[in-house]
Amino acid sequence: MLKISTYPLGPIQTNCYIVQDEVGNCLIVDPGEESARIIRKVVSQELTPIAILLTHAHFDHIGAVDSVRDRFGIPVYLHEEEREWLSDPKLNGSAKYAGLPNVQNRQADHLLSEEGIIEIGPFTFEVRHTPGHSPGSVSYIFDAARFAIVGDTLFKQSVGRTDLPGGNTSVLLASIHDKLLELDDDFILYPGHGTSTTPEDEKDSNPFLNGF
């Protein structure tokens, strides 16, 4: 059985997730900031990192990518629509905010281009392209464990913003409806910020999803 741990990091409290199996292999999802803290958690729990998964490449989700990648010698996975964003502060948004350092990482080791089942080491999960918040946003569906990591596509009682470059409200709502709300009602959805939710809760009470 998989275990998922949540670590809100950085000034925007972006959720970094560590997904581990029963023998200590793990995936690191969205290491957005505080690389020393992420590394300390992994080392202290004697975990073996396999890969870094990115739900998308906005600066608050990628700030610690290279530090974590280099410390553990692991590959980074990102959707091909955002292949240039890791290294470009204008695209990843870090250049927009005064007082924040420009975020520049090397390019991803693996670019995701198709939806479907993927195997990385001992982990098997589904990749779903869920654009709208950004063109390369993806969600990672761990069907057997009954949870999904959905980035900034859907939040508890809210949805991702669409006023950033590449954002599109109608595309976002279609992604939520077609790719996330069709999951079983009791799936746990882990967002990029804030607390987890379920498809059932969001269909019932999310004010941005009226009519779905």
C-alpha positions in Angstrom: 0.0 0.0 0.0 1.2 3.5 -0.8 1.6 6.2 1.7 1.5 9.9 0.8 2.9 12.7 2.9 2.2 16.4 2.4 4.8 19.3 3.0 3.6 22.8 2.4 6.7 24.7 1.3 7.9 28.3 0.5 6.1 31.6 0.8 3.0 30.4 -1.1 2.9 27.2 0.9 2.9 25.0 -2.2 2.2 21.3 -1.4 5.1 19.0 -2.1 4.1 15.4 -1.9 6.2 12.3 -1.1 4.6 9.1 -2.2 6.3 6.0 -0.8 5.8 2.3 -1.1 6.0 -0.3 1.7 9.8 -0.8 1.3 10.7 2.9 1.2 11.0 3.7 -2.5 9.5 7.2 -3.1 8.4 9.7 -5.7 8.8 13.4 -5.0 6.0 15.5 -6.5 6.4 19.3 -7.0 9.5 20.2 -4.9 8.7 23.9 -5.0 11.0 25.4 -2.3 13.0 24.5 0.8 15.2 21.9 -0.8 17.0 21.3 2.5 13.8 20.4 4.2 12.8 17.9 1.5 16.2 16.3 1.5 16.1 16.1 5.3 12.7 14.4 5.3 13.8 11.8 2.7 17.1 11.0 4.4 15.7 10.9 7.9 13.0 8.4 6.8 15.6 6.4 5.0 13.6 6.6 1.7 15.0 5.8 -1.7 13.9 8.5 -4.2 13.1 7.2 -7.7 11.9 10.3 -9.6 10.6 13.9 -9.4 7.1 14.4 -10.9 5.9 17.9 -11.7 2.2 18.7 -12.1 3.3 21.9 -13.9 6.1 24.3 -14.1 5.1 27.5 -12.3 7.9 28.8 -10.1 6.3 27.8 -6.8 6.2 24.2 -7.8 9.8 23.9 -9.2 12.0 26.0 -7.0 13.9 23.1 -5.5 14.0 20.8 -8.6 17.7 20.9 -9.4 18.8 20.8 -5.8 16.7 17.7 -5.1 17.5 16.1 -8.5 21.2 16.5 -8.0 21.2 15.4 -4.4 19.6 12.0 -5.2 20.6 11.7 -8.9 17.0 11.2 -10.0 15.1 12.2 -13.2 12.5 14.8 -13.6 9.2 14.3 -15.4 7.2 17.2 -16.9 4.6 17.6 -19.7 6.1 18.6 -23.0 3.9 21.7 -23.3 6.1 23.3 -20.7 9.5 22.0 -21.7 11.0 25.5 -21.7 9.4 26.7 -18.5 11.9 25.2 -16.0 14.7 27.4 -17.3 12.7 30.5 -18.2 11.7 32.9 -15.4 9.2 34.7 -17.7 7.4 31.5 -18.5 7.5 30.0 -15.0 6.3 33.3 -13.5 9.2 34.0 -11.1 10.3 37.1 -13.1 6.8 38.6 -12.4 7.2 39.1 -8.7 9.6 41.7 -7.2 11.6 40.3 -4.3 11.5 36.7 -5.6 14.6 35.2 -7.2 14.4 34.1 -10.8 13.8 30.3 -10.9 16.0 28.6 -13.5 16.5 24.8 -13.6 17.8 22.5 -16.3 15.3 20.9 -18.6 13.3 17.9 -17.5 14.9 14.5 -18.2 11.6 13.0 -19.4 8.8 14.9 -21.2 5.3 13.5 -20.9 3.4 13.6 -24.2 0.7 11.0 -23.9 -1.9 10.2 -21.3 -2.1 6.7 -19.9 -0.4 4.3 -17.5 3.2 4.9 -16.8 5.7 2.8 -14.8 8.6 4.4 -13.0 10.6 1.9 -10.9 8.1 0.0 -8.7 5.4 2.6 -9.2 2.5 2.3 -11.6 0.1 5.2 -12.1 -1.9 7.1 -14.7 -1.0 10.4 -16.2 -3.9 12.7 -17.3 -3.4 15.9 -19.1 -5.4 18.5 -17.2 -4.6 21.9 -18.9 -6.3 25.2 -18.1 -4.4 26.5 -15.2 -1.3 26.1 -17.5 -1.0 24.4 -20.8 1.1 21.5 -19.5 -0.7 20.8 -16.2 -1.1 17.1 -15.5 -2.7 15.0 -12.8 -1.2 11.8 -11.4 -3.8 9.1 -10.7 -2.8 6.3 -8.3 -5.8 4.1 -8.9 -5.0 1.2 -6.5 -4.3 3.6 -3.7 -7.5 5.6 -4.4 -5.9 9.0 -4.7 -4.8 11.6 -7.2 -2.3 14.5 -7.2 -4.0 17.3 -9.2 -1.7 20.3 -8.9 -3.4 23.7 -9.3 -6.2 22.4 -11.4 -8.7 21.8 -8.6 -8.8 22.9 -5.0 -11.1 22.3 -2.1 -14.1 24.7 -2.9 -12.1 26.4 -5.6 -10.4 25.9 -9.0 -7.0 27.0 -10.4 -6.5 30.6 -11.6 -6.5 31.1 -15.3 -5.1 34.7 -15.6 -1.5 33.6 -16.0 0.2 32.9 -19.4 -1.4 29.9 -21.1 -4.4 29.8 -18.7 -7.9 29.2 -20.1 -11.0 29.0 -18.0 -13.1 26.9 -20.4 -10.3 24.5 -20.8 -9.7 24.3 -17.1 -13.4 23.5 -16.4 -13.4 20.8 -19.1 -10.3 19.2 -17.5 -11.9 19.2 -14.1 -15.2 17.8 -15.4 -13.8 15.2 -17.9 -10.6 14.1 -16.1 -11.1 14.6 -12.3 -14.8 14.6 -11.4 -15.3 11.3 -13.3 -13.1 9.6 -10.7 -15.0 7.6 -8.1 -16.6 9.9 -5.6 -14.4 8.7 -2.7 -11.0 9.3 -4.4 -8.8 11.6 -2.4 -7.7 14.6 -4.5 -4.4 16.2 -3.4 -4.1 19.8 -4.7 -1.1 22.1 -5.1 -2.2 24.3 -2.2 -4.5 23.7 0.8 -6.2 20.6 2.0 -7.4 17.5 0.2 -10.9 16.9 -1.1 -12.9 14.4 -3.1 -14.9 14.5 -6.3 -18.1 14.0 -4.4 -17.4 17.0 -2.2 -16.5 19.3 -5.1 -19.5 18.2 -7.2 -21.8 19.0 -4.3 -20.5 22.3 -3.0 -17.8 23.9 -5.2 -19.2 27.2 -6.3 -17.1 27.3 -9.4 -18.5 24.0 -10.7 -22.2 24.7 -10.7 -23.9 22.7 -13.4 -21.4 19.8 -13.2 
